Amino acid sequence: MTSLRHPRRVAIIGGGPRGLWAVEELIERARIPLDVTVFDPYPAGAGAVYRPQQPPQWRLNVNCAIVTTAHDNFNSWRARRGEDTADAFPPRAQVGQFLADTWSAALNRAPASVRVRHLPHRVSEVRADGDGFMVDSAPFDEVLVCTGHDHLHSGALIHKPSRVPVTGLYFGADLPSAPRRIGVRGAALSFIDVCLLYGDTAETIYPVSRSGRFLEVKPAPDTPLPEVPERWRQACARVSTAADLREILIAAAGEFGEFPTADLAAVIDGQDFTCDAVAELEASLRAAEGTGPLTPAAAVGAAFRGVFQECVDWHKAHGPMPGFRELSRTLERVAFGPPPVTARRLLELIHAGVVNTQFLRAPEQIDTWREEGGVDVLIDATVAPQAIPSPFHDVPGVVEIGRMNELSLPGHDSLNRSVHDDIPRWAEKVGNP
């Protein structure tokens, strides 16, 4: 290992919000000289998802109040710039500019003993080399991988033959400028981005999904939110499996309204579909904006959000919770959907006839378009399955922090620094051995 008389060489693969966090923590904690290289083909601090150069229609899907960095927060930043601070779900490009500015501020704040540089480069190889590593032929003492979703995973549509053009939506996507008829695999958050991008120009947008449903809408920031009583949060520490957690969620959601237990259980089990996805979305939006009654799905979503930190803490203490992965697949639909502003736009496009739901519950339509045509472009708006290991997962000593660990430790939203402390703990170990 390199002597402490020389800078310790640190490679950070992934320069988005989590990579930015790692750099800020190293700057704050380093007691030895460090030479830090951040690898990411996209802008440092923002990364691919929050790069400032993206369509301004694409909005943040979480309340921007969570966007904080070591010495600043997003709302204070935009207030200093004289910008509107009332929009809780601003354009992602605006958040990306804040993150890029934070990166610059961090480098200006770094002491002379901590050198940080960004290489706009995608790493292709990491291998062990004695007590250290070789990252694309350059030597390092430490390697942190904090990349996000793998949008080129093996199940992506771009790997399959097709008579019509097929593309992803984000990184390196070959998006046409003004297609008339658009087929979309997926009906979740990325599908809404398709609608925001093409809603004013497309003739028809066809979503296709396995469930035939849209996500439940997040509550508006000014809508009074039901709070999970403390006794239910404490009860989460005593569960043994997801079946125990299921009972807690039913009980907690039951305190938010006069809901039959069977209705709440049906939501959790994914058996509550009315076969009218549009009517469900309309009811969800009314509940989220406080103009309509709370639905069983909204109540279950509020209960899960209310105990989510306790679920994370359980995983930290005990490892993967038996059955949690299966349970969370349903709960994510009702707890972590779109904000009201984008859900409202989706409904406008549905009622205008631009978004056509005739294939919403017909997943076989994707293959029909691939084999026979019928749309101008087919957009894959799905995300990679949870917990796909990074390409460097099997290299001994490489540290991975982020979505690749979602099965063993949930809650890896790259913007939220309050759920986990693994980045500060890693930085303390590296910068203050």
C-alpha positions as CSV (number, residue, x, y, z in Angstrom):
1,M,0.0,0.0,0.0
2,T,1.2,3.5,-0.8
3,S,3.1,5.2,2.1
4,L,1.2,7.9,3.9
5,R,4.0,10.3,2.9
6,H,2.5,10.3,-0.5
7,P,-1.1,11.0,-1.5
8,R,-3.5,8.1,-1.1
9,R,-5.0,7.5,-4.6
10,V,-8.8,7.2,-4.5
11,A,-11.0,6.3,-7.5
12,I,-14.7,7.2,-7.4
13,I,-16.6,5.6,-10.2
14,G,-19.8,7.6,-10.6
15,G,-19.9,11.4,-10.3
16,G,-23.6,12.0,-9.6
17,P,-25.1,13.1,-6.3
18,R,-23.6,10.2,-4.4
19,G,-20.1,10.7,-5.9
20,L,-20.4,14.4,-5.0
21,W,-21.3,13.4,-1.4
22,A,-18.2,11.1,-1.2
23,V,-16.0,14.0,-2.4
24,E,-17.4,16.4,0.1
25,E,-17.0,13.9,2.9
26,L,-13.4,13.2,1.9
27,I,-12.6,17.0,1.9
28,E,-14.1,17.3,5.4
29,R,-12.6,14.2,6.9
30,A,-9.2,13.8,5.3
31,R,-6.2,13.8,7.7
32,I,-3.8,12.5,5.1
33,P,-3.0,13.7,1.6
34,L,-5.5,12.4,-1.0
35,D,-5.5,12.3,-4.8
36,V,-9.1,11.7,-5.8
37,T,-10.2,11.0,-9.3
38,V,-13.9,10.9,-10.1
39,F,-14.9,9.0,-13.3
40,D,-18.1,9.9,-15.0
41,P,-18.9,10.8,-18.6
42,Y,-21.5,13.3,-17.4
43,P,-21.1,16.5,-15.5
44,A,-19.5,16.1,-12.1
45,G,-21.9,16.5,-9.2
46,A,-25.0,16.1,-11.4
47,G,-24.1,12.9,-13.2
48,A,-26.4,11.5,-15.9
49,V,-29.7,11.7,-14.2
50,Y,-29.4,15.4,-13.1
51,R,-27.3,16.7,-15.8
52,P,-28.2,20.4,-16.5
53,Q,-28.4,19.7,-20.3
54,Q,-31.6,17.8,-20.3
55,P,-35.2,18.6,-21.4
56,P,-36.6,21.3,-19.0
57,Q,-39.9,19.5,-19.0
58,W,-38.5,16.7,-16.9
59,R,-39.2,17.3,-13.2
60,L,-37.9,16.1,-9.9
61,N,-40.0,13.2,-8.5
62,V,-39.2,13.9,-4.9
63,N,-39.8,17.0,-2.8
64,C,-36.8,19.2,-3.4
65,A,-36.6,20.0,0.4
66,I,-34.5,16.8,0.7
67,V,-31.8,18.1,-1.6
68,T,-29.0,19.2,0.7
69,T,-25.2,19.1,0.4
70,A,-22.4,19.6,2.9
71,H,-22.6,23.4,3.1
72,D,-25.8,24.3,1.1
73,N,-29.3,23.2,0.1
74,F,-31.2,23.6,-3.1
75,N,-33.9,26.0,-1.8
76,S,-31.3,28.4,-0.3
77,W,-29.4,28.2,-3.6
78,R,-32.3,29.2,-5.8
79,A,-33.4,31.9,-3.3
80,R,-30.0,33.5,-3.6
81,R,-30.5,33.4,-7.4
82,G,-33.8,35.2,-7.1
83,E,-35.7,32.1,-8.4
84,D,-39.1,30.8,-7.4
85,T,-38.8,28.6,-4.3
86,A,-42.5,27.6,-4.2
87,D,-42.2,24.8,-6.7
88,A,-41.5,21.6,-4.7
89,F,-40.9,19.5,-7.8
90,P,-38.7,21.7,-10.0
91,P,-37.0,20.7,-13.3
92,R,-34.3,18.2,-12.8
93,A,-32.0,20.3,-14.9
94,Q,-32.3,23.1,-12.3
95,V,-31.3,20.6,-9.5
96,G,-28.4,19.5,-11.7
97,Q,-27.1,23.0,-11.9
98,F,-27.2,23.3,-8.1
99,L,-25.3,20.0,-7.9
100,A,-22.7,21.2,-10.5
101,D,-22.3,24.5,-8.6
102,T,-21.9,22.5,-5.4
103,W,-19.1,20.4,-7.0
104,S,-17.2,23.6,-8.0
105,A,-17.7,25.0,-4.4
106,A,-16.3,21.8,-3.0
107,L,-13.2,21.9,-5.1
108,N,-12.6,25.5,-4.1
109,R,-13.0,24.5,-0.4
110,A,-10.6,21.5,-0.6
111,P,-7.3,22.0,1.2
112,A,-4.0,21.8,-0.7
113,S,-3.5,18.2,0.7
114,V,-6.7,17.0,-1.1
115,R,-6.5,17.0,-4.9
116,V,-9.7,16.3,-6.7
117,R,-10.2,15.9,-10.5
118,H,-13.0,14.8,-12.8
119,L,-12.3,12.6,-15.8
120,P,-15.3,12.5,-18.2
121,H,-14.7,8.9,-18.9
122,R,-16.6,5.6,-18.5
123,V,-14.5,3.1,-16.7
124,S,-14.2,-0.3,-18.6
125,E,-11.9,-2.3,-16.3
126,V,-11.1,-2.5,-12.6
127,R,-8.7,-5.2,-11.4
128,A,-6.8,-6.0,-8.2
129,D,-3.1,-5.1,-8.4
130,G,-1.1,-6.2,-5.3
131,D,-2.5,-4.2,-2.4
132,G,-4.3,-1.8,-4.7
133,F,-6.2,-1.6,-7.9
134,M,-5.8,-0.8,-11.6
135,V,-8.6,1.3,-13.0
136,D,-8.3,1.4,-16.8
137,S,-4.5,1.0,-16.4
138,A,-4.1,3.7,-13.7
139,P,-3.1,2.7,-10.2
140,F,-5.2,3.4,-7.2
141,D,-5.3,2.5,-3.5
142,E,-9.0,2.7,-3.0
143,V,-12.0,2.3,-5.3
144,L,-15.6,3.3,-4.6
145,V,-18.3,2.5,-7.1
146,C,-21.5,4.6,-6.7
147,T,-23.2,4.3,-10.0
148,G,-27.0,4.2,-10.3
149,H,-29.3,2.3,-12.6
150,D,-27.8,0.3,-15.4
151,H,-30.0,1.4,-18.3
152,L,-28.2,-0.9,-20.7
153,H,-29.1,-4.0,-18.7
154,S,-29.6,-7.4,-20.4
155,G,-33.4,-7.1,-20.5
156,A,-33.4,-3.7,-22.3
157,L,-35.4,-3.7,-25.5
158,I,-32.4,-2.3,-27.5
159,H,-30.8,-5.7,-27.4
160,K,-33.7,-7.3,-29.3
161,P,-34.3,-7.2,-33.1
162,S,-37.1,-4.8,-34.2
163,R,-38.7,-3.5,-37.4
164,V,-39.2,-0.2,-35.8
165,P,-36.6,2.0,-34.1
166,V,-36.0,1.1,-30.5
167,T,-34.4,3.4,-27.9
168,G,-34.1,4.1,-24.3
169,L,-35.1,7.4,-22.9
170,Y,-32.0,8.8,-21.1
171,F,-28.3,8.1,-21.4
172,G,-27.1,8.0,-25.0
173,A,-30.7,7.5,-26.2
174,D,-31.4,8.1,-29.9
175,L,-34.6,10.0,-29.5
176,P,-36.3,11.3,-32.7
177,S,-37.3,14.9,-32.7
178,A,-41.0,14.6,-33.5
179,P,-42.4,11.1,-33.8
180,R,-46.2,10.9,-34.4
181,R,-47.0,7.5,-32.9
182,I,-45.0,6.4,-29.9
183,G,-45.1,3.0,-28.3
184,V,-43.7,2.9,-24.7
185,R,-42.7,-0.1,-22.6
186,G,-43.6,1.0,-19.1
187,A,-46.2,3.1,-17.4
188,A,-44.3,4.5,-14.4
189,L,-42.1,7.6,-13.8
190,S,-40.0,7.2,-17.0
191,F,-43.2,6.9,-19.1
192,I,-44.4,10.2,-17.7
193,D,-41.1,11.7,-18.9
194,V,-42.0,10.5,-22.4
195,C,-45.3,12.3,-22.1
196,L,-43.7,15.5,-20.8
197,L,-41.2,15.4,-23.7
198,Y,-43.6,14.6,-26.5
199,G,-47.0,15.5,-25.2
200,D,-47.2,18.7,-27.2
201,T,-46.1,17.2,-30.5
202,A,-47.1,13.5,-30.7
203,E,-50.3,12.3,-32.2
204,T,-50.6,9.2,-30.0
205,I,-48.5,7.8,-27.1
206,Y,-49.3,4.2,-26.2
207,P,-48.1,3.0,-22.8
208,V,-47.7,-0.8,-22.2
209,S,-47.2,-2.4,-18.9
210,R,-47.6,-5.8,-17.2
211,S,-49.9,-4.5,-14.4
212,G,-52.0,-2.2,-16.6
213,R,-51.9,0.5,-13.9
214,F,-50.3,3.9,-13.2
215,L,-48.5,4.7,-10.0
216,E,-50.3,6.4,-7.1
217,V,-49.7,10.1,-6.9
218,K,-47.5,11.6,-4.2
219,P,-49.2,14.0,-1.8
220,A,-48.8,17.7,-2.6
221,P,-46.5,19.5,-0.1
222,D,-49.4,21.6,1.2
223,T,-51.8,18.7,1.7
224,P,-52.1,17.6,5.3
225,L,-50.4,14.2,5.6
226,P,-51.5,11.5,8.0
227,E,-48.7,10.5,10.4
228,V,-48.0,7.0,11.5
229,P,-48.3,6.8,15.3
230,E,-45.1,6.1,17.1
231,R,-46.2,2.7,18.4
232,W,-46.3,1.4,14.9
233,R,-42.9,2.7,14.0
234,Q,-41.5,1.1,17.2
235,A,-43.3,-2.2,16.3
236,C,-41.3,-2.4,13.1
237,A,-38.1,-3.2,15.2
238,R,-39.8,-6.3,16.5
239,V,-40.8,-7.9,13.1
240,S,-39.3,-11.1,11.9
241,T,-40.5,-11.2,8.3
242,A,-42.3,-9.0,5.8
243,A,-45.6,-10.8,6.8
244,D,-45.3,-9.1,10.2
245,L,-44.6,-5.8,8.5
246,R,-47.7,-6.3,6.4
247,E,-49.9,-6.5,9.5
248,I,-48.3,-3.3,10.9
249,L,-49.0,-1.5,7.6
250,I,-52.6,-2.6,7.6
251,A,-53.1,-1.5,11.2
252,A,-51.4,1.9,10.6
253,A,-53.2,2.6,7.4
254,G,-56.5,1.7,9.1
255,E,-56.0,4.7,11.5
256,F,-56.1,7.1,8.5
257,G,-59.8,6.5,7.7
258,E,-62.6,4.0,7.9
259,F,-61.2,1.5,5.5
260,P,-62.2,-2.2,5.6
261,T,-59.2,-4.3,6.5
262,A,-59.8,-6.4,3.4
263,D,-59.5,-3.3,1.2
264,L,-56.1,-2.4,2.7
265,A,-54.9,-5.9,2.5
266,A,-55.9,-6.0,-1.2
267,V,-53.7,-3.0,-1.9
268,I,-50.7,-4.5,-0.2
269,D,-51.2,-7.8,-2.0
270,G,-51.7,-6.1,-5.4
271,Q,-55.3,-7.3,-5.7
272,D,-57.1,-4.0,-5.6
273,F,-57.2,-3.2,-9.4
274,T,-60.6,-2.0,-10.6
275,C,-59.6,-2.5,-14.2
276,D,-60.0,1.3,-14.8
277,A,-56.5,2.7,-14.6
278,V,-57.6,6.2,-15.5
279,A,-60.3,6.5,-12.9
280,E,-57.8,5.2,-10.3
281,L,-55.3,7.9,-11.3
282,E,-58.0,10.6,-11.1
283,A,-59.0,9.4,-7.6
284,S,-55.3,9.3,-6.6
285,L,-54.7,12.8,-7.8
286,R,-57.7,14.1,-5.9
287,A,-56.5,12.5,-2.7
288,A,-52.9,13.8,-3.2
289,E,-54.2,17.4,-3.7
290,G,-56.7,17.2,-0.9
291,T,-59.7,17.7,-3.1
292,G,-61.0,14.2,-2.6
293,P,-61.1,11.5,0.0
294,L,-58.1,9.4,1.0
295,T,-58.2,6.1,-0.8
296,P,-57.0,2.7,0.6
297,A,-54.0,2.9,-1.7
298,A,-53.1,6.4,-0.5
299,A,-53.5,5.2,3.1
300,V,-51.2,2.3,2.6
301,G,-48.7,4.5,0.7
302,A,-48.7,6.9,3.6
303,A,-48.2,4.1,6.1
304,F,-45.2,2.7,4.2
305,R,-43.6,6.1,3.8
306,G,-44.1,6.6,7.5
307,V,-42.2,3.5,8.6
308,F,-39.7,3.4,5.7
309,Q,-36.8,4.5,7.8
310,E,-37.6,1.9,10.4
311,C,-37.5,-0.7,7.6
312,V,-34.1,0.5,6.5
313,D,-32.9,0.4,10.1
314,W,-34.2,-3.2,10.4
315,H,-32.1,-4.2,7.4
316,K,-29.0,-2.5,8.8
317,A,-29.4,-4.5,12.1
318,H,-30.5,-7.9,10.7
319,G,-29.7,-8.1,7.0
320,P,-32.3,-8.7,4.3
321,M,-35.8,-9.1,5.7
322,P,-37.5,-12.3,4.4
323,G,-40.2,-11.4,1.9
324,F,-39.4,-7.7,1.9
325,R,-38.4,-7.6,-1.8
326,E,-41.7,-9.0,-2.9
327,L,-43.7,-6.8,-0.6
328,S,-41.9,-3.7,-1.6
329,R,-42.7,-4.2,-5.3
330,T,-46.4,-3.4,-4.6
331,L,-45.7,-0.8,-1.9
332,E,-43.4,1.2,-4.2
333,R,-46.3,1.7,-6.6
334,V,-48.5,3.3,-3.9
335,A,-45.8,5.1,-1.9
336,F,-43.3,6.5,-4.4
337,G,-45.2,7.6,-7.5
338,P,-45.3,10.9,-9.4
339,P,-45.9,14.4,-7.9
340,P,-49.3,16.0,-8.6
341,V,-47.9,18.4,-11.2
342,T,-46.8,15.6,-13.6
343,A,-49.8,13.3,-12.8
344,R,-52.1,16.2,-13.7
345,R,-50.3,16.6,-17.1
346,L,-50.6,12.9,-17.8
347,L,-54.4,13.1,-17.2
348,E,-54.6,16.1,-19.5
349,L,-53.0,14.2,-22.2
350,I,-55.2,11.1,-21.6
351,H,-58.4,13.3,-21.8
352,A,-57.0,15.0,-24.9
353,G,-56.6,11.6,-26.6
354,V,-52.8,12.0,-26.9
355,V,-52.1,9.2,-24.4
356,N,-54.1,6.1,-25.5
357,T,-54.4,3.4,-22.9
358,Q,-55.8,0.7,-25.1
359,F,-52.6,-1.4,-24.8
360,L,-51.9,-0.5,-21.2
361,R,-52.5,-4.1,-20.0
362,A,-51.3,-5.8,-23.1
363,P,-47.5,-6.5,-22.7
364,E,-47.6,-8.7,-25.8
365,Q,-48.1,-5.6,-27.8
366,I,-44.4,-4.7,-27.5
367,D,-43.5,-7.8,-29.5
368,T,-46.2,-7.0,-32.0
369,W,-44.7,-3.6,-32.7
370,R,-41.2,-5.1,-32.8
371,E,-42.2,-7.8,-35.3
372,E,-44.9,-6.0,-37.4
373,G,-44.4,-2.3,-36.9
374,G,-47.3,0.2,-36.2
375,V,-45.4,2.9,-34.4
376,D,-42.7,5.4,-35.4
377,V,-40.5,4.6,-32.4
378,L,-40.6,2.2,-29.5
379,I,-39.2,3.7,-26.3
380,D,-38.1,1.5,-23.4
381,A,-39.2,3.5,-20.3
382,T,-38.4,0.8,-17.8
383,V,-35.6,0.8,-15.3
384,A,-33.1,-2.0,-14.6
385,P,-34.2,-4.6,-12.1
386,Q,-33.2,-4.0,-8.5
387,A,-29.7,-4.8,-7.2
388,I,-27.9,-5.5,-10.5
389,P,-24.2,-5.7,-9.4
390,S,-21.7,-3.3,-10.9
391,P,-19.3,-4.8,-13.5
392,F,-16.6,-4.6,-10.8
393,H,-18.6,-6.4,-8.1
394,D,-16.2,-9.4,-8.0
395,V,-13.0,-7.4,-7.6
396,P,-11.9,-8.0,-4.0
397,G,-11.7,-4.7,-2.0
398,V,-13.9,-2.6,-4.3
399,V,-16.6,-0.8,-2.2
400,E,-20.0,-0.5,-3.8
401,I,-22.6,2.0,-2.3
402,G,-25.9,2.6,-3.9
403,R,-28.7,0.9,-5.8
404,M,-26.7,-2.2,-6.5
405,N,-27.2,-3.0,-2.7
406,E,-31.0,-2.4,-2.8
407,L,-31.9,-6.0,-1.9
408,S,-29.7,-6.2,1.2
409,L,-30.3,-2.5,2.2
410,P,-33.2,-0.5,0.7
411,G,-33.5,3.3,0.5
412,H,-30.7,4.3,-1.9
413,D,-32.2,7.5,-3.3
414,S,-29.1,9.3,-4.5
415,L,-30.4,12.8,-3.5
416,N,-31.3,11.8,0.1
417,R,-28.5,12.0,2.6
418,S,-30.6,11.3,5.7
419,V,-31.4,7.6,5.2
420,H,-27.9,6.1,5.2
421,D,-24.5,6.9,6.6
422,D,-22.4,4.6,4.5
423,I,-20.7,7.4,2.5
424,P,-19.5,9.3,5.6
425,R,-18.3,6.0,7.2
426,W,-16.4,5.1,4.0
427,A,-14.8,8.6,3.8
428,E,-13.7,8.4,7.5
429,K,-12.0,5.1,6.9
430,V,-10.3,6.3,3.7
431,G,-9.4,9.8,4.8
432,N,-8.5,9.2,8.4
433,P,-7.1,5.6,8.7
